[in-house]
Amino acid sequence: MTPSPTHLHLGGIATVTRFREGLQRRGHLCELFGGTSEGGLKQSFEGTVGRFKPDIVHAHDAWRTGVQMLGLRTPWVVSLSGEDLHEDMCEGERGPLVCEVVKRANRVLVPSAEAAALVEERVPDAVAKIDVVPRSALRLPTHGTDLRRSLGIPRQRFLVFLPGGLRPIKAQHRAISVVGLLRAAGADVELILAGPDQDPTYARELRELCGQQPGVRVLPALAHDRMGAAYTDADVVLSTSLSEGASPTILEAGMLGRPVIASDVPGNRELIRHKETGLLYDNEEDMAKQIMALYRNRSAAGALGVRIREDFQRRFDVEQEITGVLSAYAAA
């Protein structure tokens, strides 16, 4: 099960699609539910379970899909998103329901040991049924029109790419003032934001801010077959999230060997080793310094890109991920 509508939850549909393809490669029959192009459901969940008669149901995202599992007699597992871990489990209205999902699931899949410890602390009943399954990412194709050509951005300009859904927890607004500081210091820098409007109010305010700051553009969510070209065209990929589980954008960028600068928050620290495979920052001042450092030293940026690609290929292999998923299914 994937969160719907899928055009707003691009990371979720990418993860679930990767699970399905991996399970099919291993010879398992797998049906994706909630993945219509419009984000609607082809039929009721109960009807699908009754028709398909699955051995197991896997809900990706406890709040958006796991709640529907409560009361299900078929064995089921849930994989937790970053928002489940750092926002929904703590929220007054959603928290008890999300914790109940974690409590009742046959197995709970998390992307890191740090996330597992967090779940054990908040839901003691989940101890002994948590599976750490590091997320992987496929190497995206890099053909297609690049950002520079389509937007008329000069090759010498330092291009910062910030992909992701527009909502408060992603905190893209933090990067806008930073671009102003960099350009005032003489840096020829441009920032491109791209992602769906997941919070209409925040997205509107963000666009208003961008309209006041030269050197910043906001694009709609790019088609998946264009993301690879967008990553490779950028000089650095930026993540400004206030919290993360296992950021798909960092994983995708890293698999393509792009230098990454990310907020120093749980989840990102599991992916990036500061100054070895990427750069982490604490605040906007730090963010500006990190971007300026790579702006002034393109060879250092290239070296970070090489190291993150090698590290991710070793640690986040797709087949290892599917093996972990199947192990969780067997335990359930």
N, C-alpha and C positions, 0 to 999 in steps of 0.2 A: 504494500500500500504506500502510495506517495502522496504528499500534501498537494491539495488542489486549491486554486487553479494553478496548473503547472507553469504557466507563463509568468507567475509571480514568485515561484519557488524553484528557481533554476538549479540551485545547488542540490536540492532534494531530488528533483527528477534525474539529474545527472548521476547521483549516487545510486538511486534505485534502478535506473537503467543499467548501470555497470554491474550491480548485483544480479539482475536478471540474465544479462548476457554471459556472465561468469558461470551461473548455475546451469544455463543451457549448454555451455561448453563441456560441463561435467556430465551431461546426459540427463539432467532433471527437467521436468516440465514445469514452467513457471509462468504465471499470468500476472501482469501488471494492472493494478486497480487504481483508478483515479488519475489515469494518464492520458485522457483524451486531449486533443489539440486545444479545445476550448476550456479545458480544466474541469468540465463537468463529469459526472459519473454515468457510465453507459447504462447501468441498472443499479438496483439497490445492492448494498454490500451483502445483506443476508441472502439475496437471490444468487449472487455470485458464489458465495460459499456453498449454498445448497446445490448449485449446478456443477461447480468445479470439484467439490469434495476434496479439498487439499489435505495433505498430511500435516501441514503447518502453515500458519499465517504470520507474515513478518510486517509489522507496522513501523514505518520510518517516520520519526517525529512523534513523541508521546502526546503532545497537546493536540496536534492537528489530525492524527490518525489513530493513536493508541487508545484514546478515550472510547472509540467505537469498539474496541476489543473487550471492554469490560462486560463480563457475562458470557463471552464466547466459550463454547465447550471444546472446540478444536484447539490443540496446542498452539500457542502463539508466543512470539518474541517481539521485543521492541528495541529499535536502535535510537539512541538519543541524539538530538541536534544540539548545537551550541546554545540556542535559545531555551531549549528544555533545561539544560544544565545551569545556565547563568541568569535566566530571567523567569521563565514560566514556573519553575519549581519554587521560586521565592515569592511569586506574586500572590496577593491575598485571595483573589478569586480563582485563579488557575492552579495555584500551588497544591492544594489538597487533591485535586483530580489527577494532576501529573504524578504526584507521589503515589496515589492509589494505583495508577497504571504500572508504575515501577514495582510496586508491592505485589501485584497480581500476575505480572508477566511470568511465563515459564523461564525465560532468560532475558537478560538486559545487555545489549551490546553498546559499548562506549568506545571512543576512539583512542583513549590513552589511560595510562595508570593514574594520572592526576585526576581525570574525570571519574574513574572508578572509586577513588578515595572520597571524592565529593559526594557521589551517590550513596556510598556506604554510610557517610556521616549523616546525610539527610533522611535516608530510608534504611534504617538498620535491618529491616526484614529482607532487604535485597542482598545482604551479605551471602556469599557462596553461590549466587546465581548470576554473577556479572562476568561477562566475557569482554576482554580488551581486544578489539579488532581494529588495528590502525587503518585509517582510510587510505585508499590509493587514488591515483588519478591516471587517466589515459593521456598519452601524448596526442594533443589535438593537431589536426591537419593545419598547415600554415599557408595554404594556397588562398587565393581570393584578394580582393582589393584591400590594401592596407589603410590605416588611419591617415597617414601623412598624405597619400595621394588623393584620397577621397575628400579630405578637409583642407588641402592646400597648405600643409605644415612643412616648412623648410627642413631639409635633412639635417642641417647643423643645429636646429633648435632641440633642446633637451626635453624629451617628451615623457611626462609622468602619467601613467595609466592607473586609474582607480576604479575597478569594476565592482559591481555588487548592488543588491537591491537598495533602493532609497528608503531608509527607515532609521529612526533615531539611534538604534543600537549599533548601526554601521558608522555613524558619526562622520560622514563625509564633510560636514561643515568645518571640521578641524583643519582640513587641508587648504581651504580657500584663502584664509588670511595668511597662511604660510607662503602661498604663491606670491601674494602681494609683497611680502618681506623679501623674498628671493629676487623678484624683479626689481624692487627698489635698490637692491644691492648690486644690480647690474647683470644678474643671471638671465640668460635667454631661455626661460623655462615656460612650458605650457602644460596645463593639467587637463586631462580628459576624464570625465566621469561617465560611466555607462552602466545602466541597470534599470530594472522595472520599478515603477512607483508602488512600493509596498505599503507606504503610509502617505496618503495623498496630501495631508497637511504639511508634513515634513518635506516631501518632494517639492511642493509649491514654494515653501520658504527657501529651500536650497537653491532652486532655480532663480529666485529673486536675488539671493546673495551672489550667485555666479554672474548674474547680469550686471552687477556693480563692480566686478573684479575682472579687469583685462587679463587675458591669458588663461581663462578657465572656460570650459565648455561642458555641457551636460548632453549626453546622447541617450536615446532609448536603449533598452536591452538589445545587444547585438545577437544576431542569429548564431547558434552554436558553431556552425561551420565557418563563421568569421572571427571567432574569438582567438583562434590560434594565430592568425595574421595580426590581430590587434596586439596580442602579447608580444610577439616577436618584433613588432614595429616600435615598441616602447623602449626607452632607455632604462626605465625602472618601473616596477609594478608596486603600487602602494596599497597598504591595508590600514584603515583607520578605526577598525572596530573596537568597541568598548569591551567586548567579550567574544570568544569564538570557541567552537568545538574542535573541528579540524577544517580550516578554511579551504573550500574548493578552489577559490581563486589563487591562493598561495600555492596549493598543490599543482594546479594547472600551469601557473607561471614557472614554478620550479622545474617541472618536468621538461619545459621548453628552454631551460637554462637562462631565464631572465632574472636579473638582480631584483631582490625583494627588500622593501623597507616596511616594517609592520609594527603596530602598537605592541608594547610589552605587556601582554595580557595572557591569562591561562588559555591554552589552546595554541596560540602562536608560539609560545615558548617551547611547546612540544615539537613544533615543526622546524624552527629556526634556531641555530646556535649563533649568538651574537658575534659579529665580526669574523665568523668562520664561513657560514653558509648564507648569511644575510645580516641585516641590521635591524635592531629593535630600538624603539624610542619610548620615553615616558610621557612627554608632553609636546606641545606645538613647537617650543623652542628647540627641543631635541630633534623633532622631525625636520625642521628647517636645516639644522646642522648636518643631518644624515644625507638629505637630498643634495645640499651644497657640496658635501665631500665627494659624492659620486659625480656630480656635475663637473667638478674640477679635476677628477681623476677617472677618466673613462676606462683606463686599463684595469683599475681596481674593481670597477663595476663589472667588467667582463670576467674577471677572476671569480668574483662572487657567484656569477651566473653559472660558471663551469662547476664550481664546488657544490652548489645547491642541486644541480641536475644529477651529479654523481651520487650525492647523499640520498636524494629522493628515490632514485632508481634502485638503490640498495635497500632502503628502509620501507618503501611503500609500493611494493610489487603487487600487481593486480591479482595474481594467482595466490599469493599468500593471504590476501584479503578474503578471497572466496573460500580458501581452506578454513579460515577463522569463522566465517559465517556458517559453513557446513558443520563445524565442530559445535557451534552454539545450537544449531538445529538438532543435532544428535543428542545433546544434553537435555534439550527441551522435550 
